[in-house]
Amino acid sequence: MHPAREAICRCPQCRRYFCRECITEHGGEFVCSACLQTLTRRTAKSDGLAHGWLVVPVLGSAALLAAWFFFYNIGQIVLSFVAPKGMVR
């Protein structure tokens, strides 16, 4: 972007050379601003989906477990009042 300046680094993504002002460090390597925007957009999208598929099954399983626990205990309470001693339990 600054043709009169000395290139100090080559962007590993686009393979072009850049001066000191046009390059930045990201993730342990030096990339140009255009590639940095692409990398951060890609990272933001993947971060949102990294564990997103796991949320619905985990929450659904937790809800089923909570419902089962609640109704099991209600059933045990009802049985303790209704069933004669020595039958159920």
N, C-alpha and C positions, 0 to 999 in steps of 0.2 A: 504494500500500500504506500510505502515511502521508497520509490525507486532510487533516490539519491543516497539513501542510507545503507550501511553495511548490514547484510543479513547475518543474524547470529544463530538462528535456529530453523529447523525444518519441521513443519507440522506433521505429526505421524498420521493424521487422518486424511488430509488433502494432498500431502507431499509437496507443498509449496514452501518457499523460504520467506522468513519474515524478520523485520528488525526488532529491536528490543521493546519498542512501544506497542507493537502489534501482536505480541505473543503473551500468553499468560499460563500459569501453572494450574493444572487441574488433574487430580487423581495421580499425582506423581510424574506426570509428563507435561510438556509444554505444547499447547495447542493454540491455533489462531482463534479470533473472536467468532468467526462464522461457524467453525467446527465446535466451539464451546457452546454456542446456542443450540446446535443440533444435539450435542451430548447431554446438556441439561434438560432439554425437552424430552429426550428419550428416557433419561433417568427418572424424570418426574412421572412419566406415563407408567414406567415399569414399577416404580415404588407404589403407585396407587393400586396396581393389580397383583403385586407380589403375594399378598396374603388375603386379598379380597375374596377369592373363591372359597377360602376356609371359614369366613365369618358366618355365612348362612348355615352350613351344616353344624358348626359348633353351637351356635345360638339355638338352632332347632333341637339339637340333642339335649342341650341344657334345659330347654323349656319342657321337653317330654319327660326328662328325669324329674324335674320339679313337680310336674303334674302327677306323675306316678307316685312320688313320695307323699304328696298332699293327699291323694285319694286313698292310698294304702293306709295311711294313718287314720283318716276319717273312717275307713272300713273297720280298722281294728278297734276304734272307739265304739262304733255302733255294735260290733260283735260282742264287746265286753258288757254292753247293757242288755242285749237281746239273748244271747246264747246262755243256756244253763251251764253252771260250773262243771268242768270236766269234759265238755263236748269239743269245743273248738279252742285251739291255742296250743 
